[in-house]
Amino acid sequence: MPTPVPAPTTAPVLNIVTAERLRHVVEASKTALEGGGLGKPVGVRGVQLWRKIGDPPPAGESDFEFVSEFTRTRMTLDYQMSQGGLTVYYQARWVSTRGETGPWGELVSATVVK
């Protein structure tokens, strides 16, 4: 009988690759302990991305809105002209093939370029 896949024990490392006009490209990578680089750890189906648009910075989980669960580690997010100049705060966590979530990664932020 196969061993069940455990919940992720590490958090994704988020990097804002580019902040183009009204667009952010965000990548999630493995930690150095997992060999680093793009791609998901073993037993992970995707990454949940959460964000808060505008200041002040988030004070807790309840300040974030769920964006989506991505199966690829490179995510493109488009913004409206009215959001230009605002800071967007991102946080993410891995999701196992059984739907269990791991710990939160570090908070990252970028300004939406007009």
N, C-alpha and C positions, 0 to 999 in steps of 0.2 A: 504494500500500500504506500503510495507516495506521501512524502512529508508535506504538510500544508505550508504554503508560503507565509512567512511572518510579516507583520507590519514593518514598513521601512524604519530603520533606526538612525538614518542620517537625513540631513536636510539638503535640498538643492542649493547650489550657489548661483544666485542670479547676477547677470551682467547686462547692462543696457548697452547693446552693441552700437546702436545708432539712434540719434534723435533727429530724424528728418522733419521736414515741415509737416506738422499735424500727424506725426507718426512716431511711434517707438518700436524698436525691434529689441526684444528681450530674449536672452538665452539662459537656459538652466543647465548647469553642468554638475558633474559628480564632484565630491570632495577629493582632496589629495589622497586621503586614506583609501578611497575607492579607485585610485588611478587617475583621477581628474579627467578633464576633457568632456566634450559633449557626449550625449548618450545617457541612457537611464541605468541605474543600478539593476542587478539581477533581481527578478521578482517584482519589478515596478512596471505598471502599465502606462503611467502618465504623471503629469505634474499639474496640480491645482494652482491657478494664479488668482490672486486677490489684489485689489487696489483701493486706494483712496485718492480722489481727485481734489486738489486744493489744500491750502493751509488752513489750520495748523496741522502739523504732522499727527498721524494717528496715535491715540493714547492707549488703544487696546484693540483686540480682535473685532469688537462690535463696530468699530469705525470703518472696517473694510467692506467692500462689496465683492462678491464672487464674480470673476470674469468668465472663466471656463476651465474645463479640464482638457489639457492638451496632450496628445499622444506623441507629438514631436517636441523636441526641446528648444526649438527656435520659434518664437511667437511674435506676430506682427499685430500691433494695436493701433487703430486709426482713431483720431480725435476730431471733434467739430471745431470750426473757427472760433466759436465762443469760448472754447477751452484753451485757446492759445495763450501762452504766458503763465498758465497754472502749473504747479508742481504736482506730479503724480507719484505716489508712494506705492511700491509693490512689495508683496510678500508671497512666498510659495511654499508648497510642501509636496513630497512625493505621494503617490497613491499606488498601493500594491495591486496585484492582479485579482485580489479578493475584495478590493474596495476599501481597505484599511489605510488610513493616513498616517504619515510619519510626522516628525517634529517640524516646526516652522523654520525657514531659513532666515537669514539676516534681511533687514529692511533695506531696500535700495530706492532711489528716487531720481527723477529727471524732470526737466521743464518741457512742456509742450511748446515746440518752436512754431511761431506764427508764420 
